[in-house]
Amino acid sequence: MAAMAILHGLSPTPVERSRVLEIACGDGANLIPAAYAVPSSEFVGFDLARLPVERGQRRIAELGLRNIRLFQLDLLAAGADLGRFDYIIAHGLYSWSPEPVRDRLLALISDLLTDDGVAFISFNAMPGGQLRSMVRDMMLFGAKDVEDPEQQVVEGFRFLRLVMEGLPQNDVYRALIESQLQRMEDKNPKVTRHDELSEIYYPVYFTEFVEHAHRHGLEYLSEAQLPAPSDCGYRIEPESELATMAGPDFLRHEQMLDFVRMRAYRETLVCRPGRGIRRGFPPEHFRRLLFATQAAPAPGQGGNPTAFVMPGGMRMESNHPKVSALLLALGAAWPRAVSWDELEPRLARVGLALDADGVGLIMRLSIARMVELRTWNPRAAHEIAARPRASACSRHQALGSPYVTSLLHTSWTFEDAKIRRLLMLLDGTRDRSGLLAAMRAEFPEASEQDLEAGIEHGLELFLRSGVLEA
């Protein structure tokens, strides 16, 4: 949120000394790791549901956090006594709430947001929301007599497959249903239950949301992330008829793109009006940012000298000296993010400057998810210590789940029991021999050679993922 605000010319409060509010925070799964990673900031969250809040409160107490509080509260009863906040998050609420709640949500954000504050609001968007609505109705029909929430998802999927089986293989209607089914099957069933089968489903056009926000004294800033590389409609070609129709109206341009991409979901940032938003991304904005990459160099193919590989396997080959120099410099510093002032002397040797061409290259790499834009560095380790320590937050998560949040606020899944147990052992009291002894006691059937190799692999994995603390 801070990086996108700076990119658009705003001056948000620094992350490390901010107040953050999450509305409908659930059990604090998002807010608690953030509070742990940024101990100098204050975090507040509330939710209507009592049981998730109580789970979050127990976790906060077990971690000993003093900069966060969660409590049960009805949004309709929330008011100015909460104080003002630099960053406000409302995820999974707007499109899944009745009209009075949607209206109060935007009014409360307007009441509580600081002058330079930024708010995040996710919502289901049109026109793609119409397709999701059609599939939702089919799933609800197929699960109409089912009471168990997770079983509703199972029966809804079953009915979609029955409908598909009755259609020819090359049928367009079948392809639409199949694409939606694949999208949902990749999610946790609880997420599908919330997103697709909740009692209220309210998709809106982008311009409708912007107008609603405007009525409450909020202005559209940007989306929370730059467009994904798979988004073929992230820009309109300047000479096209669509560009002519959009004219100079940026909001009209965005709405036209949603028709082009059949967009179904948005994660939108809003701010107070009159903050001097600039959408051209001038070079001076980049000097206020930090840059990072997880990409590791690898031998290239097809005549390219260097390839860069991301942890998920995404690979980019390049024989462009400026690209290689930038990614090598950032990769050597990972997980630390680097300022342009620090990069400039090294990159000047290959002619990469923070001019229009340099900004264009950084933007392309950012859109391709090869470069991260940050405003702050967490206390993540840059090397494996003699007695490595993983964050207490990630160790606590690993006790009951394979899902772990890093100090960089990225999510990782550690399904392997040995890896997860190793993570829980990394409390800073054990060196390599101590870790080996503990792992040997836990997994007596494994050979010592395999355990040693597993420890080294795990430590490297935790270092790269930003789980280890400095």
Buried (B, 14 or more C-beta within 10 A) or exposed (E): BBBBBBBBBBEBBEBBEBBBBBBBBBBBBBBBBBBBBBEEBBBBBBBBEEEBBEBBBEBBEEBEBEBBBBEBBEBEEBEEEBEBBBBBBBBBBBBBBEEEBBBBBBBBBBBBBBEBBBBBBBBBBBBBBEBBBBBBEBBBEBBEEBEEBEEBBBBBBEBBEEBBEEBEEEEEEBEEBBEBBEBBEEBEBEEBBBBBBBEEBBBBBBBBBBEBBBEBBBBBBBBBBBBEEEBEBBEBEEEEEBBEEBEEEEBBBBBBBBBBBBBBBBEBBBBBEEBEBEEEBEBEBBEBBBBBBBBBBEEBEEEBEBBBBBEEEBEBBBEBBBBBBBBBBBBEBBBBBBBBEBBEEBBEEBEBBBEEEBBEBBBEBBBBBBBBBBBBBBEBBEEBBEBBBBBBBBBBBBEEEBBBBBBBBBEBEBEBEBBBBBBBBBEEEBEBEEBBEBBBEBBEEEEEEEBBEBBEBBBEBBBBBBBBBB
